[in-house]
Each structure stands twice: as structure tokens, then as C-alpha cells.
């Protein structure tokens, strides 16, 4: 089979690899499409692979067809969304063996490439269900409008936020955020998002702030944009293992609440992913604009650099098998 292999810092190659064996409780899925997640970029561009980095790793977002099943409830021919834990991801391979518990059966009523976006959408749904937020009538801020940030914009607006104020450095991502309901979209590469939010909120800040980037540059901003007694959701994956700046005095005196989130893949029944599939299938959310670039597995390194550098108005980079 064709598979990606992470071979060095910023380096991913396509190679021929053996089809993995299938154990009891597992299914063998022929991958149709996989997408590159921000956490995949963190791995490849901020770290070195281990000597035994497996074929298909670190991809963990894909859709495909079951070709062999040793798990009750799945049959050959079933279309599935695969949602393995990131550490177990082997989605950047033509075939992947994974537990049936990491698969969600898909309907035949939506393009499979669109249903691929239900993986990222499901993680955002779970983040908001993990500790439910009262957003009704409140202003909400979302820092970053990658796929996760854009999905936060959609869900917060859908939940009744008065206004959703967003930022990113990509005009294409900002345009998609506005399509999903953003009331104010600020290009952080050319304008001061902090000033824009404070002006829009009369100097108070927002009642809900989502940090969907994870960088040391944007993390302190999540506190600066929060109104007194606001709730902050730290969703973005941290860069490396070093300490992040945090003014605890400011955090304490303004009575803020902040939380990160556990992996959605551990949710019993994978209900957040199932709900995401329904939203895409029913047309409640238009994910088509996210599918900006699709490349074959043979161009996997080009795909990673395209996703990392955000050139050519790249939103979500998809790999086709």
C-alpha cells in the first residue's frame, strides 16, 4: 500500500508499506480521504520522529470503506469516519487497521469528502459539551479561524451568542468564518485584534473567549480579551512542552474561569462525532469551502508544507487515495 512516513523535521515521504494485519475487535479500512490536522503540523514541524515511527502516522482524520471486519457491527462495504486517538493515528495510509470503537458508520447521502470534516467538527462539539457554556446573549471571541476555530464560530453563533468576534492572519479563513456567522473578522496580520474587541465591547471584553491556535503569541491574548467573570476555552494545541506566560494575578482578580479539554475520542459512544456527521449530512453547516486543496498521497510532503505555510489560500489540505 501507499503510505506517508514521517522521516525528519518538516519531512514526510510517500513509501510502499505492507497492509497491516487485522486483530479481533478491529476493522481494515481502505482510506478514501484523509486530512492534515493542526496537531499533525505540530508533530512534523516542531519535533523529530522516533526511529520506529509507523506508516500513516501522525494522521488521525479520515474516511473510507471497511474491507475486512473482525468487529461486530461492521461489515465490508460500510463507509466510516475514523476517529482514533492522535497517538494511534495511521490515517495517512491506503489501508489502516483500527478498533471498531474508533469508527462511526456514515450515511450514503453526503459526499464522503465532506463527511471527512465531521472529525474536526466533532472535537469542537465535544469541547463545548465537556463543560457546557452559557453563551446566550453574550459576546464571544474566537482567536484563530482554522477549521477548529471556524467550527467554534458556527457553534457559538448557533448557541445564541450575541456577537462572535474572530481573528486570523488568513483572509480566506476569515471569509469562511464570516460565512459561518462571525460578526467581526479581524486580520491579525494587519490590525490589532485586542483594540478591535475592546472597542466593540465598550472596553469590557467578551464573556466567552476561545483560543484555537495554541501559540505563545496568542495565548496571553485570551486573557486580555476576557471580560470580568468570563470563561476561556483553551483548545489550541500548545507549542512544545515549555511554559506559557500567564498573569495569575490578573486571572484571579477578574474572576476568570478557564479550561482545556480532553480528547473527544474518549467520549462514550462517540456522540459528538455522530452529531457532527448529522450536521454535515443535513446541510446545517457548509463545509465545502474548507476543501480548498486535495493532493494525492504521492505528494504528501508538498501537502504538509502547503498546510503549514498556508499558501495559495489553503484552508484544509486533504489527501486523496
PyMOL commands that set and color helices and strands:
alter all, ss='L'
color gray80, all
select helices_A, chain A and resi 38-46+86-88+100-102+112-115+118-130+147-158+171-179+193-200+216-224+248-253+264-266+268-281+288-290+297-309+311-313
alter helices_A, ss='H'
color red, helices_A
select strands_A, chain A and resi 2-8+11-16+26-35+62-69+79-82+95-99+103-105+139-143+163-168+184-187+206-211+226-234+257-259+293-296+317-320
alter strands_A, ss='S'
color yellow, strands_A
deselect
rebuild
show_as cartoon
